[in-house]
Amino acid sequence: MSPAMMKMWISFAAMGAMFVSILAIYISRYKLKGFFKWIVALLAYIFMISGGLMMLYVVLSGPTV
């Protein structure tokens, strides 16, 4: 697989992780209470940070041929 295609799949995974984190943050704030609220929020922020780091890699690694 070419480097350009790999970067495309990494960016799709990053966007998916950010979308999942948005849904999880919404669910944790408005639908859950107690212990589960904190667990879902923690997972959401982990997804958000990992998605951001993946997107940072794609942007800062430069153009591909």
Buried (B, 14 or more C-beta within 10 A) or exposed (E): EEEEEEBBEBBEBBEEBBEBBBEBBEBBEEEBEEEEBEEBBEBBBEBBEBBBEBBEEBEEEEEEE
